[in-house]
Amino acid sequence: MGNVACAITVERTVRGVARTLRTVSSVVLVGVSVGACSLLTDLSSLDADQDDAGKQGTEGADAGSDGTAPTPCVDGPNRFCSNFDEASPLTRWSMSDNVDGVLSTEAAGLSPPHALEARQSAGGGWAAVGKDFDPAITGLRCELDMKFSGIPTNVGSEVDAFDLITSATGVEDHNLYFGCLSGQWQLLEFQTNPGSPTNLDRGVAVGTLPENTWFHVVLDTTWSSVTFTANGITVTLDGLKVPTTAKQRELRVGLTYSTKNVTNASVFIDNVDCTTTR
């Protein structure tokens, strides 16, 4: 097992704008056999800071299974949280938007009563909420619960559910994102390199995750590296190219991107809890 480079044409959404890249990029899957390249061939993939100093578990941020009233999560100086149970829950976020997609906060939550549902209304549609963090933060840790349905396994399909976007002066947006490519969930790093024959485009395989079942996700990054856990599977990407001097850092969750051959996907999100370091 080793690092494998796979040549593909990449289509990515950067801040909600679909962009098809004319150049051929190289996706490097860390620790994946050469046979995995066949899964990726011809893939059409690709405001104010309110977060908390002490990380608190999601169990205390929401209602329990006994049907008691939900406990509102409370933002702090270095904390942002959202359990989608309070009135007008999307107002906690910096952005909520969609293109050929639908956002709902009436879906049944892992911790009752509610969760965010992001679903398509047409092929290639997306729907997501976004939170802007202080660009000067030196690290970010986010936990959330996730469930999905209608995610295809055919070669060339992609659905993304989590995207950390960093914007900096003089360079293209940097994306650190979690997506299902041709049926395999991966953590990926992407950035367009204008004028270069290749783009920054690499990832590490997380593997197959259960459909229609809630699982826990944790992302912990200091910009130079990231540790990511989904359903108890932990992977790491070192040597990240995240701009350390940024003008904007935004976390998006939901159905943040899909290819046009995906027509019936939904992603459910609950118990978002993020803390920053400075």
VOMIKOL-917670 format. One record per residue: residue in three letters; x, y, z of N, C-alpha, C, O in turn. Coordinates in steps of 0.2 Angstrom, whole numbers, plus 5000, padded with zeros to 4 digits. Layout:
! residues N
AlaXYZXYZXYZXYZ...
This chain:
! residues 278
Met500449945000500050005000500450065000500950065004Gly500350114996500750174996500250234993499650224992Asn500650284992500250344989500150334981500650314978Val499550344979499450334972499150404969498650434972Ala499450424963499150474959498750454954498850414950Cys498150484953497650464948497450524945497250574947Ala497550524938497350584934496650584932496350534930Ile496250644934495550654933495450724931495850764932Thr494850734928494550804927494150814933493750784935Val494250874936493950894942493450954941493651004938Glu492850944944492350994944492251004952492050964955Arg492351064954492251084961491751144962491751184957Thr491451154967491051214969491451254974491551224980Val491651314972492051354977491551414979491451454975Arg491351414985490951464988490251464984490051514982Gly490051404982489351394979489451404971488851404968Val490051414968490051424961490351364958490951344959Ala489951334954490251274950490851294945490751344942Arg491351264946491951274942492251214939492451174942Thr492251204932492551154929493251174927493351224923Leu493751134929494451154928494651124921494451064919Arg494951164917495151144911495751094911495951054907Thr496151104916496751064917496650994920496150984923Val497050954919497050884922497450884928498050904929Ser497050864934497350874940497550804943497350754940Ser497950794948498150734951497950724958498050764962Val497450674959497250664965497650604968497750554966Val497950624974498450574977498050544983497850584988Leu497850484983497550444989498150414993498550374990Val498150434999498650415004498550345006498050335009Gly499050305005498950235008498450195004498050155007Val498350204997497850164993498150134988498650154985Ser497950074986498250034981498150054974497650104973Val498550034969498450064963497750044960497550084956Gly497449994962496849974959496250024961495750024957Ala496450064966495950114968495850174963495350204963Cys496350174958496250234953495650214949495350264946Ser495450154947494950144943494250174946493850184942Leu494250184952493650214955493550284954493050314954Leu494150314952494150384952494250414945494150474943Thr494350364940494450384933493750424930493250394931Asp493850474927493350514924492850544929492250544928Leu493150554935492750584941492550654940493050694939Ser491950674940491750744939491650774946491050784948Ser492150774950492150794957492150864958491850924957Leu492450834960492550904963492350944958492451004959Asp490451795053490451855053490651855060491251875061Ala490451855061490851865067490951795071490551755070Asp491551795074491751735077491351725084491251765088Gln491051655084490651645090490751575092490351525092Asp491351555095491551495096491751485104491751545107Asp492051435107492051425114492751405116493051365113Ala492951425122493551405124493551325127494051295125Gly493151305130493151235132492651195128492051205128Lys492951135126492551095122492051055126492251025131Gln491351055125490951015128490550965124490450975118Gly490450905127490150855123489450865120489150905123Thr489350835115488650855111488150825116487550845115Glu488250775120487750755124487350805128486750805129Gly487750855131487550905135487250965131486951015134Ala487350965124487151015120486451015117486151055114Asp486050955119485450945116485050895120485250875126Ala484450875118483950835122484150765122484550745117Gly483950735127484150665128483550625125483050645122Ser483650555125483150505122482550505126482050465124Asp482550535132481950525136481450575135480950575138Gly481550615129480950665127480950725131480550765130Thr481450735135481450805139481650855134481850845129Ala481450925136481550975132482250985131482650975135Pro482451005124483151015123483451075126483151125128Thr484051065128484451115131484851155126485251135122Pro484651225125485051265120485751265121486051275127Cys486151255116486851255116487051335116486651375114Val487551345120487751415121488451435118488951395120Asp488451475114489051505111489551535116489251565121Gly490151535115490651565119491151605116491151605109Pro491651635119492151675115492551635110492751655105Asn492651565111492951525106492551465104492851415103Arg491851475105491451415103490851435099490551485100Phe490651395094490051395090489751335090490051275089Cys489051335092488751265092488051275089487751335089Ser487751225086487051225084486751155084487051105081Asn486151145087485851085087485151085084484851035084Phe485051145081484451145076483751135080483251125077Asp483751145086483151135090482751205092482151195094Glu483151255092482851315095482451345089482451325083Ala482051405090481751435085482151475080482651495082Ser482051465074482451495069483151475069483551525070Pro483351415069483951395070484551415065485051415066Leu484251425059484751445054485051515055485551535052Thr484751555059484951625060485651625064485951675065Arg485851565067486451555071487051555066487551565068Trp486851535060487351525055487451595051487051635050Ser488051595048488251655044487951655037487751705034Met487751595035487451585028487051515028487251465031Ser486551525024486151465022485851475015485551525014Asp486051425011485851435004485851375000485951325003Asn485551374994485551314990485451334983485251384981Val485651284978485451284971485251224969485551164970Asp484651214967484251154966484251104972484451044971Gly484151134977484151094984483651124989483451184987Val483651094994483151114999483451105006483751055008Leu483351155011483551155018482951145022482451185021Ser482951105027482451095032482751085039483251045039Thr482451115044482651105051482051065054482051065060Glu481651025051481150985054481250915054480850875056Ala481850895051481950825051482050795058482250835063Ala481950735060482050705066482750705068483150675064Gly482950725074483650735075483950675079483550635082Leu484550665079484850605084484650625091484450575094Ser484750685093484450705099483850745098483950805095Pro483250725100482650755098482650835100482950855105Pro482250875097481750845092482050855084481850815080His482450905083482650915076483350905074483750915078Ala483450905067484050905064484050945058483450955055Leu484550965055484550995048484550935043484950885043Glu484150945038484150905032484350945026483950995025Ala484750925022484950955016484850905010485150855010Arg484450925005484350875000484250904993484250964993Gln484350864988484250894981483550904979483150864981Ser483450944975482850954971482950934964482450934960Ala483550934962483750914955484450884955484850894959Gly484650854949485350824949485850884949485750934946Gly486350874953486850914954486750974959487151014960Gly486150964962485951024967486351014973486650964975Trp486351074977486651074984486251114988485951164986Ala486351104995486051145000486451145006486651085008Ala486651205009487151195015487051265019486751315017Val487251255025487351315030488051325031488451275030Gly488251385032488951405033489051445039488651485041Lys489651435042489851485048490551515047491051475045Asp490551575047491251615046491551615053491251635058Phe492251605053492651605059493151665058493251685053Asp493351685064493951735064494451715059494751655061Pro494751745054495251725050495951715054496351675052Ala495951745060496651745063496651685068497251675071Ile496151635068496251575072496751535070496951535064Thr497151495074497651455073497451385072497851335070Gly496851365074496651295074495851295075495551335077Leu495551235073494851225073494751155074494951115071Arg494251145079494051075080493251075080492951115084Cys492951035076492251035075492050965076492250915073Glu491450955080491150885080490450895078490150945079Leu490150845075489450845073489250775072489650725072Asp488550765072488250695070487950705063487750755061Met488050655059487850655052487550585050487650535053Lys487050595046486750535043486550555035486550615034Phe486550505031486450515024486050465021485950405023Ser485750485015485350435011485350455004485450505002Gly485250405000485250414992485950434990485950454984Ile486450414993487150424990487350364986487350304988Pro487450384979487550324974488250304975488750334978Thr488350244972489050214972489350204965489850174964Asn489050234960489250224953489850264952489950314955Val490350244948490950274946490750344943490350354939Gly491050394946490950464943490550504947490350564946Ser490250474952489750514957490150544963490650514965Glu489850604965490150634971489650674975489250704972Val489650664981489250704986489650724992490050684995Asp489750784993490150814999489650835004489150865003Ala489850835010489450845016489750895021489450915026Phe490450915020490750955025491350985021491750955018Asp491351055022491851085018492151145022491751195024Leu492751145023493151205027493451245022493951215019Ile493251305020493451345015493951405018493651445022Thr494551405015494951465017495151505011495351485006Ser494951575012495151625007495651665009495751685015Ala496151675005496751725006496851765000496651744994Thr497151825001497351864995497851834991498351814993Gly497651844984498151814979498151744977498551724973Val497751704981497751634979496951614979496551644981Glu496851554975496251524975495951504982496451484986Asp495351494983495051464989495351394990495451354985His495551374996495751314998495151275002494851305006Asn495051214999494551175002494851115006495251075003Leu494551105012494751035015494051005017493651035021Tyr493850955013493150935013493150855014493550815012Phe492550835015492350765017491750745012491250775012Gly491950695007491450685002491450605000491950575002Cys490950584997490850514995490950514987490550544983Leu491550484985491750484978491650414976492050364978Ser491250404971491150334968491050284973491250224973Gly490650304979490450254984490950254990490750214994Gln491450284989491950284995492050354998492150404995Trp491950355005492050415008492750435009493150395011Gln492950495008493650525008493650585012493150625011Leu494250605014494450675017494950695011495450665010Leu494750755009495150785003495350855004495050895008Glu495950875001496150935001496250964993496450924989Phe495951024992495951044985496051124985495851154989Gln496451144980496551214978496751214971497251184969Thr496451264967496651274961497251314960497451364964Asn497751294956498351334955498351364948498551334943Pro498151424947498051454941498751464937499251474941Gly498751444931499451444927499851384928500351384925Ser499651334932500051274933499651214930499051214929Pro500051174927499751114924499351064929498951024927Thr499551074935499151034940498851074946499151134947Asn498451044949498151084955498251044962498450984961Leu498251074967498251034974497650994974497151024975Asp497650934974497150884974497350814977497550774973Arg497250804983497450744986496950724992496550764994Gly496950664993496450644999496650575002497150545000Val496350555007496450495011495750465011495250495013Ala495750395010495150355010494850345018495250325022Val494250365019493950345025493550275025493550235029Gly493350265019493050195017492250205017491950255016Thr491950145018491250145017490850155024491150135029Leu490350195024490050215030489250195029489050195024Pro488950185035488250155035487750215032487750265034Glu487350195028486750235026486150235030486050175033Asn485850285031485250295035485350275043484950255046Thr486050295045486250275052486650335054487050355050Trp486450365060486850415062487550395064487650345067Phe488050435063488750425065489050495067488850545065His489650485071489950545074490550565070490850525067Val490650635069491150655065491550705069491250745072Val492250705068492650755072493250775067493550735064Leu493250835066493850865062494250915067493950955071Asp494950905067495350935071495950955067496350915065Thr496051025066496551045062496951105065496651145068Thr497551115063498051165065498251195059498851235059Trp497951185053498151215046498751175043498651165037Ser499151155047499751115044499551035043499851005039Ser499151015047498850945047498150945050497950985053Val497850885048497150875051497050805053497350755049Thr496750795058496450725060495750725060495350775062Phe495450675056494750665055494450605057494850545055Thr493950595060493650535062492850535060492550585061Ala492650475057491950465055491850395057492150345055Asn491250395061491050325063491650285066491650225065Gly492050315070492550275073493250265069493650235071Ile493150285063493750275058494150345058493850395056Thr494750335060495150395060495750395055496050355054Val495750455051496350465046496650535047496350575051Thr497250535045497650595045497950625039498150585035Leu497950685038498250715032498750765034498550815038Asp499450755033499950805035500150845029499950825023Gly500550895030500750935025500250975021500250995015Leu499750995025499151035022499451105019499951135022Lys499151135014499351195011498851245013498751295009Val498451245019497951295021498351355022498851365026Pro498151415019498451475020498351495027497851495030Thr498951515030498951535037498751605038498451625044Thr498851645033498651715034498051715029498051715023Ala497451725032496851715028496351775029496451815034Lys495951785024495451845025494751815027494351855029Gln494651755026494051715028494151645029494451615025Arg493851615034493751545035493051525036492751555041Glu492851485032492051465033492051395033492351355029Leu491651365038491451295038490751285035490251325037Arg490651245030489951225027489851155029490251115028Val489151145031488951075032488251065028487951115027Gly488151005027487450995023487650955017488050905017Leu487350965012487450935005487850995001487551034998Thr488550995002488951055000489051054993489251104990Tyr489050994990489150984982488950914980488950864984Ser488650914974488550844971488650854963488550904960Thr488850794960488850794953488150784950487750764953Lys488150804943487450804940487150734940486550724938Asn487550684940487350614940487050584947486850534947Val487050634952486750614958486050654958486050714958Thr485550624960484850654959484450644965483850674966Asn484650604970484150594976484550584982484350544987Ala485050634983485450624989485150674995484850724994Ser485250655001485050695007485650685012485850625013Val485750735016486250735021485950765027485650825027Phe485950735033485650755039486250775044486750735045Ile486150835048486650855052486350875059485850905059Asp486650855064486450875071487050885076487550865074Asn486950925081487450935086488050955084488650925086Val488051015080488751045078489051075084488651115088Asp489651065085490051095091490751115089491151065088Cys490951175088491551195086491951235091491651285094Thr492551225092493051265096493651285092493851255088Thr493851345094494451375090495051385095494951395101Thr495651385092496251405096496551465092496451475086Arg496851505096497151565094497851575095498251625094
